[in-house]
Amino acid sequence: MELLAYRSYKEKRFPIRFWREVGGAELEIDFILGEGDVGIEVKASSQIRSSDQKKFKEAAQEVGLKRKIFVCLTDKPAVTSDGIEIVPWRIF
């Protein structure tokens, strides 16, 4: 709902969709904004496991994402060595 509200407030017209690997549920991305511009993965945890990062990175490569964001319960923003942005939900 927050993404839909943001899109409306900013009067932007971009698609918001979900992506899952064909034939399985191993790789998925919760939200893809635009035409693969931004991928957002949402976790109800303060810690992002390395396995979560690895799967998100693989999915992002499959889709061709330009920007990768994890929204979670952490206190401070960060960027992983793979270029994944870790964003606290309050800031997001």
C-alpha positions as CSV (number, residue, x, y, z in Angstrom):
1,M,0.0,0.0,0.0
2,E,2.9,2.4,0.7
3,L,4.3,1.9,-2.8
4,L,0.9,2.6,-4.3
5,A,0.5,5.7,-2.2
6,Y,4.0,7.0,-3.1
7,R,3.3,6.4,-6.8
8,S,0.0,8.3,-6.5
9,Y,1.4,11.3,-4.4
10,K,4.3,11.7,-6.9
11,E,1.9,11.4,-9.8
12,K,4.2,8.7,-11.3
13,R,3.1,6.0,-13.7
14,F,5.2,3.0,-13.3
15,P,4.2,-0.7,-12.9
16,I,4.6,-2.5,-9.6
17,R,4.9,-6.2,-9.9
18,F,6.1,-9.4,-8.3
19,W,8.6,-11.8,-9.9
20,R,9.2,-15.5,-9.2
21,E,11.5,-17.9,-11.0
22,V,9.7,-20.1,-13.6
23,G,9.1,-23.6,-12.3
24,G,9.9,-23.0,-8.7
25,A,9.9,-20.7,-5.7
26,E,13.6,-20.6,-5.0
27,L,14.1,-17.2,-6.4
28,E,11.6,-14.4,-6.1
29,I,11.4,-10.6,-5.7
30,D,8.6,-9.1,-3.6
31,F,8.3,-5.9,-5.7
32,I,9.8,-4.7,-9.0
33,L,9.2,-1.1,-9.8
34,G,9.2,0.1,-13.4
35,E,10.7,-2.0,-16.1
36,G,13.2,-3.7,-13.8
37,D,14.6,-0.4,-12.5
38,V,14.3,-1.2,-8.8
39,G,13.8,-4.5,-6.9
40,I,12.6,-4.4,-3.3
41,E,12.7,-7.4,-0.9
42,V,10.9,-7.0,2.4
43,K,11.9,-8.9,5.5
44,A,10.3,-8.9,9.0
45,S,13.7,-9.2,10.6
46,S,16.5,-7.0,11.8
47,Q,19.1,-9.3,10.3
48,I,19.5,-10.1,6.7
49,R,21.0,-13.6,6.3
50,S,23.7,-14.2,3.7
51,S,21.4,-16.8,2.1
52,D,18.7,-14.1,1.6
53,Q,21.3,-11.8,0.1
54,K,22.5,-14.5,-2.3
55,K,19.0,-15.4,-3.5
56,F,18.1,-11.7,-4.0
57,K,21.3,-11.1,-5.9
58,E,20.7,-14.1,-8.2
59,A,17.1,-13.1,-8.8
60,A,18.2,-9.5,-9.5
61,Q,20.7,-10.7,-12.1
62,E,18.0,-12.9,-13.7
63,V,15.7,-9.9,-14.0
64,G,18.4,-7.3,-14.8
65,L,17.7,-5.0,-11.9
66,K,19.5,-1.7,-11.7
67,R,18.9,-1.1,-8.0
68,K,18.4,-3.6,-5.2
69,I,16.8,-2.7,-1.9
70,F,16.1,-4.8,1.3
71,V,13.5,-3.2,3.6
72,C,13.7,-4.6,7.1
73,L,13.6,-4.0,10.8
74,T,17.2,-2.8,11.1
75,D,18.0,0.5,12.8
76,K,20.5,1.9,10.4
77,P,20.8,2.0,6.6
78,A,23.7,0.1,5.0
79,V,25.0,-1.1,1.6
80,T,26.4,-4.6,1.2
81,S,29.5,-5.4,-0.8
82,D,27.1,-6.7,-3.5
83,G,25.5,-3.3,-3.8
84,I,22.3,-4.2,-2.0
85,E,20.8,-1.3,0.0
86,I,19.6,-2.2,3.4
87,V,16.9,0.3,4.4
88,P,15.1,0.5,7.8
89,W,11.3,0.3,7.3
90,R,10.8,3.6,9.1
91,I,13.1,5.4,6.6
92,F,11.6,3.6,3.6
